[in-house]
């Protein structure tokens, strides 16, 4: 049998064993190909007597622990034993696959075909090949090519010119493309179209490989989970689709610096940021005399003025462990909309993480190393508190800054993966989100290989990995046309996810939100209000106002500037309505299925919401206890995860909420001065925004949201959801129904004071 047929036949012959492997990989309790999951332990905090308000939390944690322990003692041993019995045969077929893919006699197209077929088989044979390499380090592989380099070349060749034919002229890389592909590949990207396979695919023992690997930003990985169904077009643009693990910069000077060609799109983008927007260098690049392939500010990917077909890589402020890779398709491609991948778990970039994270000592130590420059070993950008360090407890989920753990860690990657796809599927079925879906689809969960060449590059982790405190670094890859690194968190530097300029924030949100899908009543009301405001300002342009004039206090250069400023305010106001609508529509997807998001800082908080809810590892039934109540303290936002979501929606969308800070909209009670936003936005329309903020249609809707999501509403829902005992609640589905009934009533009750609310939220306003 040729091609992949013999591997498909092996999978069929061993389908029972493959089913056991798939079940173990998908387990929410974690998975390792080589290590048993440790027996669950009850956190010591729950062994103490609880405060009355925390009783539900304690009782639930004990119940969960009993279920976890029963699974581990009853079901897990049999599954793990069956998996172990077939492991040797799995390695054997992996060796066969490895030999065929890396054989100099296997044509380039055939190598591609084998990997494409295995992707459809959820990387069954790729994982076996990597496991064989891990178990036979130092083995003589004869004349084989290097497997990692084969995968890297196949990946990038599929991107830079997938239709390149023998004899075609080589493509001319721009300076940015050359810098980016060198950054990723670790060697001259010109080899991607080499005619000689010896140059294209070096041998496994080529003496140049150690240097290549130290310079590259992808390395060999094992694909724990895969699901490419939700994003059929463009999925191959991410290295995870080829069994590779993506790594962020290794040190502060490792960003793919280059000089843009004058007059090109990259030069136009730098000029737009530096001259057009007047941004300080430090907000969008790390070296003032050029630019960088690993960018800080996402480009407006739908605007061909600033982008060319291909991939772009960036990480913006405050992201502790996420990179964003964007595929810009060529004009005329079947999918002509840019596709944005988020890779959670690429490593730490101290130059871009929030100030609150830097307070931890182990992060500070890592930052010194990162700033000092390259190391001889080319250390990976992962860090973890040293053994015995108090930050092991104090840092919470930030202990694993730089990576998501595959098992035995703070974040269960398998749970992240499953929850993203569950909610993405539910959202696609929603009448209100079918064409406006802000949820992301999970494509891959990739664990870095445990080859010794990788282990020596992450010394900070080895005590924790070998001691089984955490798993090897793993990353969850998600994708969506409306994914973005911008979030609605702007609290003065602690963890601000904004892009550094109001115009950039608005442009990015405009890419992710369609205001033309808003109800006509909302659009008409905002436009009417904006037109009246512009006329009002022009009429009183030189009139006295508070000892000066409207012109001076509004900082207008000329009367012609009024129309442009008010138009920008109108755009931001419509965006705010679009965010309110999608946020509630997204929450309704949770509610319809009796679910809620996180048990502590939920996915509808400003730091976790952008085009949709993120941070999925805690998603689940809404009657789970809220961790916002401390172990021995008060109930915080309320006893349930449902309470956290409603409270977060209030903080995001109510007057003075996170949404309005990011959009540069003044709120009720805010001072009329540029200092309102701490001098951050030099072009914010403060004067005109003040008018629309005090008694405009958006202000009325924000006040309505405050009533819907306030503590009084949460208390009503809580009272009707209790079953006598303060630690007993009705089933999650019934609590969801009670909640929906109260919100529907709340929307209808506000029709008199806010007639737009029922149109904006029609699922409750009908």
Secondary structure as GFF3:
##gff-version 3
##sequence-region A 1 766
A	DSSP	alpha_helix	5	13	.	.	.	ID=ss1
A	DSSP	alpha_helix	15	25	.	.	.	ID=ss2
A	DSSP	three_ten_helix	44	47	.	.	.	ID=ss3
A	DSSP	three_ten_helix	52	54	.	.	.	ID=ss4
A	DSSP	alpha_helix	55	71	.	.	.	ID=ss5
A	DSSP	pi_helix	72	76	.	.	.	ID=ss6
A	DSSP	alpha_helix	77	85	.	.	.	ID=ss7
A	DSSP	alpha_helix	87	101	.	.	.	ID=ss8
A	DSSP	alpha_helix	108	120	.	.	.	ID=ss9
A	DSSP	alpha_helix	124	135	.	.	.	ID=ss10
A	DSSP	alpha_helix	147	160	.	.	.	ID=ss11
A	DSSP	alpha_helix	175	185	.	.	.	ID=ss12
A	DSSP	three_ten_helix	189	193	.	.	.	ID=ss13
A	DSSP	alpha_helix	197	200	.	.	.	ID=ss14
A	DSSP	alpha_helix	209	215	.	.	.	ID=ss15
A	DSSP	beta_strand	218	226	.	.	.	ID=ss16
A	DSSP	three_ten_helix	235	237	.	.	.	ID=ss17
A	DSSP	three_ten_helix	239	242	.	.	.	ID=ss18
A	DSSP	beta_strand	244	246	.	.	.	ID=ss19
A	DSSP	beta_strand	257	258	.	.	.	ID=ss20
A	DSSP	alpha_helix	265	271	.	.	.	ID=ss21
A	DSSP	pi_helix	272	276	.	.	.	ID=ss22
A	DSSP	three_ten_helix	281	283	.	.	.	ID=ss23
A	DSSP	beta_strand	291	292	.	.	.	ID=ss24
A	DSSP	beta_strand	294	295	.	.	.	ID=ss25
A	DSSP	beta_strand	310	314	.	.	.	ID=ss26
A	DSSP	beta_strand	322	328	.	.	.	ID=ss27
A	DSSP	beta_strand	339	344	.	.	.	ID=ss28
A	DSSP	alpha_helix	355	358	.	.	.	ID=ss29
A	DSSP	alpha_helix	361	372	.	.	.	ID=ss30
A	DSSP	alpha_helix	391	394	.	.	.	ID=ss31
A	DSSP	three_ten_helix	396	400	.	.	.	ID=ss32
A	DSSP	beta_strand	404	405	.	.	.	ID=ss33
A	DSSP	alpha_helix	413	429	.	.	.	ID=ss34
A	DSSP	beta_strand	441	448	.	.	.	ID=ss35
A	DSSP	alpha_helix	452	455	.	.	.	ID=ss36
A	DSSP	alpha_helix	459	466	.	.	.	ID=ss37
A	DSSP	beta_strand	473	480	.	.	.	ID=ss38
A	DSSP	alpha_helix	502	512	.	.	.	ID=ss39
A	DSSP	three_ten_helix	515	517	.	.	.	ID=ss40
A	DSSP	alpha_helix	520	539	.	.	.	ID=ss41
A	DSSP	beta_strand	544	545	.	.	.	ID=ss42
A	DSSP	beta_strand	548	549	.	.	.	ID=ss43
A	DSSP	alpha_helix	550	553	.	.	.	ID=ss44
A	DSSP	alpha_helix	560	592	.	.	.	ID=ss45
A	DSSP	beta_strand	595	596	.	.	.	ID=ss46
A	DSSP	beta_strand	620	621	.	.	.	ID=ss47
A	DSSP	alpha_helix	641	653	.	.	.	ID=ss48
A	DSSP	alpha_helix	658	662	.	.	.	ID=ss49
A	DSSP	three_ten_helix	674	677	.	.	.	ID=ss50
A	DSSP	alpha_helix	686	695	.	.	.	ID=ss51
A	DSSP	alpha_helix	697	708	.	.	.	ID=ss52
A	DSSP	alpha_helix	711	721	.	.	.	ID=ss53
A	DSSP	alpha_helix	732	749	.	.	.	ID=ss54
A	DSSP	alpha_helix	757	760	.	.	.	ID=ss55
A	DSSP	alpha_helix	762	765	.	.	.	ID=ss56
###
